[in-house]
Amino acid sequence: MKYAAELSLAVPLYNEEDCVDNDIKELVEYFEKHKVDYELILVNNGSKDDTGKRINKLAMKYKRVKTLHLKKNAGFGGGINAGMRAGRGRYVGFTCSDGQISPQETLKVLQKIKSGNLDIVKTRRITRHDGIERFILSKGYNLLIQVFFLLPIADINGYPVMLKQEIYKALDIKSTNWMINVEILTKARKRKYRIGDVPVTFLAREEGSSHVKLSTPLSFIIQMLRFRFKGPQ
Amino acid sequence: MNVLVIGASGQVGSALLAGLASDFSVTGTYSTTPKEGLLPLDITMKDAVGSFLGEHKPSIVILAAALTNVDYCEDHAAQARLINVDGVRNVAHACDAIGAKLIYISTEYVFDGASGPYSEDDVPHPLGVYAKTKFEGEKEARKAKRFLIIRTTGVYSLGHDEKNFLFGMISRMKKGETIKVVSDQISTPTAADDLAKAVKALIKKDALGVYNVVGSELISRSDFAKKIARAFGFDEKKIVPIKTKDAGQKAPRPLNGGLLIGKLRKDTGVVMMNVEDGLRFYKHRHINR
């Protein structure tokens, strides 16, 4: 199979007009400097602000930046899936444009999946600068997932995540919500795919607003229960 | 230098004819729409194409003739193939016979629009009949000994031809119509005069291969329509954005399309206009006429 790039990285964006320019510029410049063969697929996930216009400008400026516009918000997983499906690289993956993962860490994930000949590589956030509240919520969420799905993964929602393209296609991911990571990892474990992780430092969010709200833990639990008993939603 | 523009009665061809006339000796042809000063030529008639080129002996042949009605093509595949594929083959053969360079006008539609904008290096994946026949046409053009493929899209103008988005929008806005325009087709609209300017530069540079020649702004169809309303003093609230699936268009469209023009800029120095500049250009010219 002929691939258009080594890595197709989807970046779902929902109302990220404040941070998308800088974050994408930083990632592009880092990848160019380190001669990464990549394409970035910026997914405007039904934003109500000027995210769509911003990414159109970025795409006209940077040759390897592509856009994909969803008129309606397709959910966190829906946005990721739309972007990864459009990916034409040997590896496909996703990250977030919130400045919390440095381009260096993103490149480490690619290097790990290549050098380790792994099927899936994700990150494990060992140092977090996004507040004690998020830290506790995340720990509790990971514990619940580990127990519920017998999934020995330390940090379920660590990103970026990268997969071999044929593995991504074989997994047939359907989740449109936050359970996309759980679906990827449970299906991969069941099929005995080789999963690796990269320890990373998680930075504080500098611009834009987090989409994690007070209601988020409850929403996570509902999504988790639905996924456990009804499958991907 | 003698330049022949085949399909000079159409939107792109007429703009090229006008834009190149200042620097080259230009002849234009038509097939179904006679226009003063143009000569008749049907590219589906192989012998006629050969003898026409043999008689006029242009050093450059620009093939702008095509069946471009995307939805019509969907229902008339044989006709589309005859013009958009076989016609190109006829012209490419005739070019080789007289040693002329073929400049083939192609389209953004060779891409599927899964995630654009696309560079010249991206792998085409056409969706509908029109798109597939244009891609097949590119393959025929590539068989010519000296070829230049120019991919463009959404060509607009005032003054060259009435079959374009800008002219159509203004006509309807003048009537005060509420206009439904798709908001999920993203592309890079191209001012016809800019296209002519870029083609002229590529000819002077004797460029070969594939070049994207489009406007410098990636924009949705509905946002483009709103900018037209603003630029020409109409009420932009009359523009109602709709989705492609509700537009009743028969042929599939590349939704996340658009083309990149870094190669054109790097090799020729030509800077293409964004939508606002393009509209300002046509408004100014329109007023001065």
Interface residues (C-beta under 8 A of the other chain):
Chain A: K2 A4 E39 I41 G52 K53 N56 K57 A59 M60 K63 K66 T67 L68 H69 K71 G83 R85 A86 R88
Chain B: A114 S115 G116 P117 S119 D122 V123 S183 D184 I186 T188 S216 E217 L218 I219 S220 D223 K243 L255 N256 G258 L260 G262
